[in-house]
Amino acid sequence: MRVNILGPLEVVAGGEVSTIGGARLRALLVRLALDAGRVVPLDQLAEALWGDAAPADRANALQSLVSRLRRALPGAEPLRSAPGGYRLDVPRDEVDLFRFERLAGEGRRALEAGDPGTAVERLDEALGLWRGRPLADIAEAPFADAAVSRLDEAWLSATEDRIEARLSIGSAPGLAAEVAELATRQPLRERLRGLLMRALCAEGRQAEALAGYEEFRRLLADELGVDPGPALQQSYLAVLRAPSAPARRSRGNLRTPLTSFVGRDDEIGWIGARLRQDRLVTLVGPGGAGKTRLAVTLAARLPQAAWLVELAPVTNHDDVLQAVLGTLGPAFGGDSTDDSMSRLVETLSGAETVLLLDNCEHVVDAVARLADELLGRCPRLRVLATSREPLGILGETLYPIPPLRLPAADDLGPAVRLFVDRAAAVSPGFALTPGNTPHVIEICRRLDGLPLAIELAAARLRSLTVEQVAARLDDRFRLLTGGSRTAMARHQTLRAVVAWSWDLLTGAERRLVERLAVFPAGFTAAAGEPLGGSLDLLAALVDKSLLQLVEGPRYRMLETIREYALERLAESGGLLDARATHAAYFLDLAEAAEPHLRGGDQLTWVTALDTEHANLLAALHYAADRGDADTAVRLGAALSQFWVIRGKRNEAAGWLRLALDVPGEAPEIPRLVATALYLINSAATNNFAKLADTIAELQGVAALARVDVSHPVLALIEPSLALFTDDTPHGLRVIGERLDHPDPWARATLHMIRAFMSENDGDRVGMYRDLRVAVTLYREIGERWGLAHALTSLADVLLVSGDFDGAIAALEEGIMLIRQLSPDDDAGHQRIWLATVRAQKGDVDRARAELNELAEWDAQDWTVRNLVFARLGLGDLARWLGELDEASRHYEIALTEMSRSSEMPLVAPQFRGLILTSRAYLAVEVGDPETAARLVDEAAELTMRAKDMPVLAKVGVAAAAVHAMRGDPWRGAVTMGATQQLRGAPDRFNAEVVRVSGSLATLLGETAYGRAYAEGAALARPDAIAQVHCGSGPATVGAHGQRREHGQQQR
């Protein structure tokens, strides 16, 4: 993992930039990065983040921030706790600041040792790490000013060293202007003045150098009353005594650009370093990627003279040498003879020179021969080439030019900056606003970050709005015309850019590109093979920049090229055949993956399906569009479990409905699987508004599936229905019949379903027994998703038995498994439950910090269910600590969030019941027995709608507290015993149980309390339920209703 702070904060791992949201989180990471590898004490971190306004509980506040930062960072937890502080555990060279300091130090030592060439190389690389103002996005942090001042000084010193090194090399055209600009910004810095004098002298401008010294001498006298130092005086004498001014060298033929250069700072540094070392560097990339502009910008910054040879107009391979001769001057005109080559070699051997050969792809063979000849005979020559394919000769260093970086959450990136710059040129006053920024981002994304395409889109603002440009990108080739009149014809329209590359392809290459365009999101070599993609052809297309080889390895086609190729494919009549081949391949992939989603290869196949998801959906939509029910239904069935694992319930309902709506024949088992998963996902995401209809339809599916339950999903439908409808006897019977199912995942899940039935019936012993079996089976087959949910339920049982460490270990493992399967999954339920267990264990401060962190998350990234439970947990902790107003506030927020949301399916009654139970405790604390009794009765009524015995037991403990407050401790003790009957075991370690039972034992005495408790524990289930009531009559049992989601313990 790399951390870059020399500019806006960047965290890079595996080539991907991670976004760190929130100014305080960024400030924390930067402060730790400034001391990477070392422990930063808590007091220093608090001062760095809050200054004099640090919170009272700094340790908890820091812990909460650290926990959030750990989740945001990639990799294996680089943020470490240490005694008294925290440490960013990365090598110091992985922080750009320390890499800069190392390289700048190496450059300075090389300069002192008389090796200016190496000094320039090291210092260029060091300064290339700077992407703008350091600490740019945390400028308000209390520690930022001092850090920025130190970094600014380090940058200026390294810049001075580089200038001195370039002057020592003896060829530094244009350097005086650069130094003069720096001297203007630092008017009293003597070293810069000395360097400016040397630079002016090197350009034959001794008089200006001497005049500048005199001006500076007066400035020092007037401002400070001092004379220039000895080093500057020596520079003055050296200029004064110079016998004659050196002749100014030719700068080559590079023209000054008319527009700004945006982005590419990293590329400039890397390519410059390689060109100093390797002599032949070729920039390769698709048309419009900005190869020419990057090469010219780089060449202009080099100390050598640079000559740009534009090869685009050259149509004959034999004319390449003549084009070079013509560029270097009329004296070299004439035929491409051996004599011409000899004179060219003689000319290019005389001084350090860079030859920039631009647009080589259409004459690449001739360019390759010329470059090889010149480099072999001209030791002081360097060649920088731009091409859509490599020259393919020994000694060539390739640098693929990627599109401009696209916007991230906290950094709009160079693509957007380029659009804004060019838009402001054609539409004065144009600037980003909250209204147009999303459209600008969309334009840059859809144009793949290609600079030329972005510039053509920005030019359209002469007559269209940003919104209109974005809306017309579906017809990008008609839209993006009207480039600069002075640009080459092939750069004046987007279609011409692509057509130039297209015309350079062979017939076989064109046909393959057309067929590969049906992949919407990249592909592997194996996926491309059915469409004709041999390895040789794919390699050729990579070389010609029609495809990009990306991590995986996978091939990616830029959207602009893909659109062009799809047009050609449709015109040739091959579109339907290519899409059918594509769909057949991905149907095979999905069906091959499906059984592995329930076994030890689950993670590998989930990752594979995730990578190919856009292709899989494209296949599904093609099958639906073509009326291919067989493919659509089989594909939906094969992917349905993957969608459940990845938490895509809402989307899955729509995709499965799309598949099932296709008319025609489809195999029976895939249709039943797809129907069952559609019904469950649809009901869950629609708040179970039509639960009775859903149950009836599922019963129909179960009846059809009963004939053949060989598919593991079909074996679970009937038991799951029994759990939903509270038909425990039928469910237990069916589970018993199917526990010898040949699929071990099905057996494990049947045990887990039976454990849920036992829990709802208050049978903790049976629940524990089945969960242990389920956990063992899941472990044996290596299945993570079921294991995570079984461990979560097991943690509940372990907590009731007082095994806090076991419960914590189970939840932590569950969280790890969930994140392995879905890194974006917040594992919210498990994390809230983990904080609750920590509180029960006595680690209240840590539990509170974690719950505070969870409760403050943005609702867009966090389910309402989890927000509600985080608030409930915070309210309970506040109540236990005597902070009653704070507790009330959290409970009210929880109720408000729940009432506003349509997201609370299936378990909403007992959700509300738990909150009302906590509010009843609060009423007891403030001495309001009537309110407490009303809340208990309402909570009991809500909980019984779901027939949730464990939650009803929690309500019963609150009822016992109300009885005690009303002066009836005996009934309170009987009710406490009844709660044991309801949950199936005593809950001696629960904080509420401990408090209420202790109070009742004090009021009654231990012996009397024990007798009353035993009386309640011996009650039959209906009588035990009746005890959970504080009003004039027993609680009524509602009709069969909503149940909890499998594996989700609502506490």
KACORGI-V232087 format. One record per residue. N is the residue number from 1. RES is the residue in one letter. PHI is phi as a letter, one per 30 degrees, with the letter a starting at -180 (999 if undefined). Layout:
n	res	phi
N	RES	PHI
N	RES	PHI
This chain:
n	res	phi
1	M	999
2	R	c
3	V	c
4	N	c
5	I	b
6	L	d
7	G	k
8	P	e
9	L	e
10	E	b
11	V	b
12	V	b
13	A	b
14	G	h
15	G	i
16	E	c
17	V	c
18	S	c
19	T	c
20	I	c
21	G	d
22	G	j
23	A	d
24	R	d
25	L	d
26	R	d
27	A	d
28	L	d
29	L	d
30	V	d
31	R	d
32	L	d
33	A	d
34	L	d
35	D	b
36	A	e
37	G	i
38	R	b
39	V	d
40	V	c
41	P	d
42	L	e
43	D	d
44	Q	d
45	L	d
46	A	d
47	E	d
48	A	d
49	L	d
50	W	c
51	G	i
52	D	d
53	A	c
54	A	d
55	P	d
56	A	d
57	D	c
58	R	d
59	A	d
60	N	d
61	A	d
62	L	d
63	Q	d
64	S	d
65	L	d
66	V	d
67	S	d
68	R	d
69	L	d
70	R	e
71	R	d
72	A	d
73	L	d
74	P	d
75	G	i
76	A	c
77	E	h
78	P	d
79	L	c
80	R	c
81	S	d
82	A	b
83	P	e
84	G	i
85	G	l
86	Y	b
87	R	b
88	L	d
89	D	c
90	V	b
91	P	e
92	R	d
93	D	d
94	E	d
95	V	c
96	D	e
97	L	d
98	F	d
99	R	d
100	F	d
101	E	d
102	R	d
103	L	d
104	A	d
105	G	d
106	E	d
107	G	d
108	R	d
109	R	d
110	A	d
111	L	d
112	E	d
113	A	d
114	G	i
115	D	b
116	P	d
117	G	d
118	T	d
119	A	e
120	V	d
121	E	d
122	R	d
123	L	d
124	D	d
125	E	d
126	A	d
127	L	d
128	G	d
129	L	d
130	W	d
131	R	c
132	G	k
133	R	d
134	P	d
135	L	h
136	A	d
137	D	c
138	I	b
139	A	e
140	E	d
141	A	d
142	P	e
143	F	c
144	A	d
145	D	e
146	A	d
147	A	d
148	V	d
149	S	d
150	R	d
151	L	d
152	D	e
153	E	d
154	A	d
155	W	d
156	L	d
157	S	d
158	A	d
159	T	d
160	E	d
161	D	d
162	R	d
163	I	d
164	E	d
165	A	d
166	R	d
167	L	d
168	S	d
169	I	d
170	G	j
171	S	b
172	A	b
173	P	d
174	G	i
175	L	d
176	A	e
177	A	d
178	E	d
179	V	d
180	A	d
181	E	d
182	L	d
183	A	d
184	T	d
185	R	d
186	Q	b
187	P	d
188	L	c
189	R	d
190	E	d
191	R	d
192	L	d
193	R	d
194	G	d
195	L	d
196	L	d
197	M	d
198	R	d
199	A	d
200	L	d
201	C	d
202	A	d
203	E	c
204	G	i
205	R	c
206	Q	d
207	A	d
208	E	d
209	A	d
210	L	d
211	A	d
212	G	d
213	Y	d
214	E	d
215	E	d
216	F	d
217	R	d
218	R	d
219	L	d
220	L	d
221	A	d
222	D	d
223	E	d
224	L	b
225	G	i
226	V	b
227	D	c
228	P	e
229	G	d
230	P	e
231	A	d
232	L	d
233	Q	d
234	Q	d
235	S	d
236	Y	d
237	L	d
238	A	d
239	V	d
240	L	d
241	R	d
242	A	e
243	P	d
244	S	a
245	A	d
246	P	d
247	A	d
248	R	d
249	R	d
250	S	d
251	R	d
252	G	i
253	N	b
254	L	d
255	R	c
256	T	d
257	P	d
258	L	c
259	T	b
260	S	d
261	F	c
262	V	c
263	G	i
264	R	i
265	D	d
266	D	d
267	E	d
268	I	e
269	G	d
270	W	d
271	I	d
272	G	e
273	A	d
274	R	d
275	L	d
276	R	d
277	Q	c
278	D	c
279	R	i
280	L	b
281	V	b
282	T	c
283	L	d
284	V	c
285	G	l
286	P	d
287	G	e
288	G	i
289	A	d
290	G	j
291	K	d
292	T	d
293	R	d
294	L	d
295	A	d
296	V	d
297	T	d
298	L	d
299	A	d
300	A	d
301	R	c
302	L	d
303	P	d
304	Q	d
305	A	d
306	A	b
307	W	c
308	L	c
309	V	c
310	E	d
311	L	c
312	A	e
313	P	d
314	V	d
315	T	c
316	N	b
317	H	e
318	D	d
319	D	c
320	V	d
321	L	d
322	Q	d
323	A	d
324	V	d
325	L	e
326	G	d
327	T	d
328	L	d
329	G	k
330	P	e
331	A	d
332	F	c
333	G	d
334	G	j
335	D	d
336	S	d
337	T	c
338	D	d
339	D	d
340	S	d
341	M	d
342	S	d
343	R	d
344	L	d
345	V	d
346	E	d
347	T	d
348	L	d
349	S	c
350	G	d
351	A	a
352	E	d
353	T	b
354	V	c
355	L	c
356	L	c
357	L	c
358	D	c
359	N	i
360	C	c
361	E	d
362	H	d
363	V	b
364	V	d
365	D	d
366	A	d
367	V	d
368	A	d
369	R	d
370	L	d
371	A	d
372	D	d
373	E	d
374	L	d
375	L	d
376	G	d
377	R	c
378	C	b
379	P	d
380	R	c
381	L	c
382	R	b
383	V	c
384	L	c
385	A	c
386	T	b
387	S	a
388	R	d
389	E	b
390	P	d
391	L	d
392	G	i
393	I	b
394	L	d
395	G	i
396	E	d
397	T	c
398	L	c
399	Y	b
400	P	d
401	I	c
402	P	d
403	P	d
404	L	d
405	R	d
406	L	d
407	P	d
408	A	c
409	A	e
410	D	c
411	D	b
412	L	d
413	G	i
414	P	d
415	A	d
416	V	d
417	R	d
418	L	d
419	F	e
420	V	d
421	D	d
422	R	d
423	A	d
424	A	d
425	A	d
426	V	c
427	S	b
428	P	e
429	G	j
430	F	d
431	A	a
432	L	d
433	T	b
434	P	e
435	G	d
436	N	c
437	T	e
438	P	e
439	H	d
440	V	d
441	I	d
442	E	d
443	I	e
444	C	d
445	R	d
446	R	d
447	L	c
448	D	i
449	G	i
450	L	d
451	P	e
452	L	d
453	A	d
454	I	d
455	E	d
456	L	d
457	A	d
458	A	d
459	A	d
460	R	d
461	L	d
462	R	d
463	S	b
464	L	b
465	T	d
466	V	e
467	E	e
468	Q	d
469	V	d
470	A	d
471	A	d
472	R	c
473	L	d
474	D	d
475	D	c
476	R	d
477	F	d
478	R	d
479	L	d
480	L	c
481	T	b
482	G	i
483	G	d
484	S	e
485	R	d
486	T	d
487	A	d
488	M	e
489	A	e
490	R	d
491	H	c
492	Q	c
493	T	b
494	L	d
495	R	d
496	A	d
497	V	e
498	V	d
499	A	d
500	W	e
501	S	d
502	W	d
503	D	d
504	L	d
505	L	d
506	T	d
507	G	e
508	A	d
509	E	d
510	R	d
511	R	d
512	L	d
513	V	e
514	E	e
515	R	d
516	L	d
517	A	d
518	V	d
519	F	d
520	P	d
521	A	b
522	G	i
523	F	a
524	T	c
525	A	d
526	A	d
527	A	d
528	G	d
529	E	d
530	P	d
531	L	c
532	G	j
533	G	d
534	S	d
535	L	d
536	D	d
537	L	d
538	L	d
539	A	d
540	A	d
541	L	d
542	V	d
543	D	e
544	K	c
545	S	i
546	L	d
547	L	b
548	Q	c
549	L	c
550	V	c
551	E	e
552	G	l
553	P	d
554	R	b
555	Y	c
556	R	b
557	M	c
558	L	e
559	E	d
560	T	d
561	I	d
562	R	d
563	E	d
564	Y	d
565	A	d
566	L	d
567	E	e
568	R	d
569	L	d
570	A	d
571	E	d
572	S	d
573	G	i
574	G	c
575	L	d
576	L	d
577	D	d
578	A	d
579	R	d
580	A	d
581	T	d
582	H	e
583	A	d
584	A	d
585	Y	d
586	F	d
587	L	d
588	D	d
589	L	d
590	A	d
591	E	d
592	A	d
593	A	d
594	E	e
595	P	d
596	H	d
597	L	d
598	R	c
599	G	b
600	G	d
601	D	c
602	Q	e
603	L	d
604	T	d
605	W	d
606	V	d
607	T	d
608	A	d
609	L	d
610	D	d
611	T	d
612	E	c
613	H	d
614	A	d
615	N	d
616	L	d
617	L	d
618	A	d
619	A	d
620	L	d
621	H	d
622	Y	d
623	A	d
624	A	d
625	D	d
626	R	c
627	G	i
628	D	c
629	A	d
630	D	e
631	T	d
632	A	d
633	V	d
634	R	d
635	L	d
636	G	d
637	A	d
638	A	d
639	L	c
640	S	d
641	Q	d
642	F	e
643	W	d
644	V	d
645	I	e
646	R	d
647	G	i
648	K	c
649	R	d
650	N	d
651	E	d
652	A	d
653	A	e
654	G	d
655	W	d
656	L	d
657	R	d
658	L	e
659	A	d
660	L	d
661	D	d
662	V	d
663	P	d
664	G	k
665	E	d
666	A	b
667	P	e
668	E	d
669	I	d
670	P	e
671	R	d
672	L	d
673	V	d
674	A	d
675	T	d
676	A	d
677	L	d
678	Y	d
679	L	d
680	I	d
681	N	d
682	S	d
683	A	d
684	A	d
685	T	d
686	N	c
687	N	i
688	F	h
689	A	d
690	K	b
691	L	d
692	A	d
693	D	d
694	T	d
695	I	d
696	A	d
697	E	d
698	L	d
699	Q	d
700	G	d
701	V	d
702	A	d
703	A	d
704	L	d
705	A	d
706	R	e
707	V	d
708	D	b
709	V	c
710	S	d
711	H	d
712	P	e
713	V	d
714	L	d
715	A	d
716	L	c
717	I	d
718	E	d
719	P	d
720	S	d
721	L	d
722	A	d
723	L	d
724	F	d
725	T	c
726	D	i
727	D	c
728	T	d
729	P	e
730	H	d
731	G	d
732	L	d
733	R	d
734	V	d
735	I	d
736	G	e
737	E	d
738	R	c
739	L	d
740	D	c
741	H	e
742	P	d
743	D	c
744	P	d
745	W	d
746	A	d
747	R	d
748	A	e
749	T	d
750	L	d
751	H	d
752	M	d
753	I	d
754	R	d
755	A	d
756	F	d
757	M	d
758	S	d
759	E	d
760	N	d
761	D	c
762	G	i
763	D	c
764	R	d
765	V	d
766	G	d
767	M	d
768	Y	d
769	R	d
770	D	d
771	L	d
772	R	d
773	V	d
774	A	d
775	V	e
776	T	d
777	L	d
778	Y	d
779	R	d
780	E	d
781	I	c
782	G	i
783	E	d
784	R	c
785	W	d
786	G	d
787	L	d
788	A	d
789	H	d
790	A	d
791	L	d
792	T	d
793	S	d
794	L	d
795	A	e
796	D	d
797	V	d
798	L	d
799	L	d
800	V	d
801	S	d
802	G	i
803	D	d
804	F	d
805	D	d
806	G	d
807	A	d
808	I	d
809	A	d
810	A	d
811	L	d
812	E	d
813	E	d
814	G	d
815	I	d
816	M	d
817	L	d
818	I	d
819	R	d
820	Q	d
821	L	d
822	S	b
823	P	e
824	D	d
825	D	d
826	D	d
827	A	h
828	G	d
829	H	d
830	Q	d
831	R	d
832	I	d
833	W	d
834	L	d
835	A	d
836	T	d
837	V	d
838	R	d
839	A	d
840	Q	d
841	K	d
842	G	j
843	D	d
844	V	d
845	D	d
846	R	d
847	A	d
848	R	d
849	A	d
850	E	d
851	L	d
852	N	d
853	E	d
854	L	d
855	A	d
856	E	c
857	W	d
858	D	d
859	A	d
860	Q	d
861	D	c
862	W	a
863	T	d
864	V	d
865	R	e
866	N	d
867	L	d
868	V	d
869	F	d
870	A	d
871	R	d
872	L	d
873	G	d
874	L	d
875	G	d
876	D	d
877	L	d
878	A	d
879	R	d
880	W	d
881	L	d
882	G	i
883	E	c
884	L	d
885	D	d
886	E	d
887	A	d
888	S	d
889	R	d
890	H	d
891	Y	d
892	E	d
893	I	d
894	A	d
895	L	d
896	T	d
897	E	d
898	M	d
899	S	d
900	R	d
901	S	c
902	S	c
903	E	c
904	M	c
905	P	d
906	L	i
907	V	c
908	A	e
909	P	e
910	Q	d
911	F	e
912	R	d
913	G	e
914	L	d
915	I	d
916	L	d
917	T	d
918	S	d
919	R	d
920	A	d
921	Y	e
922	L	d
923	A	d
924	V	d
925	E	d
926	V	c
927	G	i
928	D	b
929	P	d
930	E	d
931	T	d
932	A	d
933	A	d
934	R	d
935	L	d
936	V	d
937	D	d
938	E	d
939	A	d
940	A	d
941	E	d
942	L	d
943	T	d
944	M	d
945	R	d
946	A	c
947	K	h
948	D	c
949	M	d
950	P	e
951	V	d
952	L	d
953	A	d
954	K	d
955	V	d
956	G	d
957	V	d
958	A	d
959	A	d
960	A	d
961	A	d
962	V	d
963	H	e
964	A	d
965	M	d
966	R	d
967	G	j
968	D	b
969	P	d
970	W	d
971	R	d
972	G	d
973	A	d
974	V	d
975	T	d
976	M	d
977	G	d
978	A	d
979	T	d
980	Q	d
981	Q	d
982	L	d
983	R	d
984	G	i
985	A	a
986	P	d
987	D	b
988	R	d
989	F	c
990	N	d
991	A	e
992	E	d
993	V	d
994	V	d
995	R	d
996	V	d
997	S	d
998	G	d
999	S	d
1000	L	d
1001	A	d
1002	T	d
1003	L	d
1004	L	c
1005	G	j
1006	E	e
1007	T	d
1008	A	d
1009	Y	d
1010	G	d
1011	R	d
1012	A	d
1013	Y	d
1014	A	d
1015	E	d
1016	G	d
1017	A	d
1018	A	d
1019	L	d
1020	A	d
1021	R	e
1022	P	d
1023	D	d
1024	A	d
1025	I	d
1026	A	d
1027	Q	d
1028	V	d
1029	H	a
1030	C	c
1031	G	c
1032	S	d
1033	G	b
1034	P	d
1035	A	d
1036	T	c
1037	V	c
1038	G	d
1039	A	d
1040	H	e
1041	G	b
1042	Q	d
1043	R	b
1044	R	d
1045	E	d
1046	H	e
1047	G	i
1048	Q	c
1049	Q	d
1050	Q	c
1051	R	b
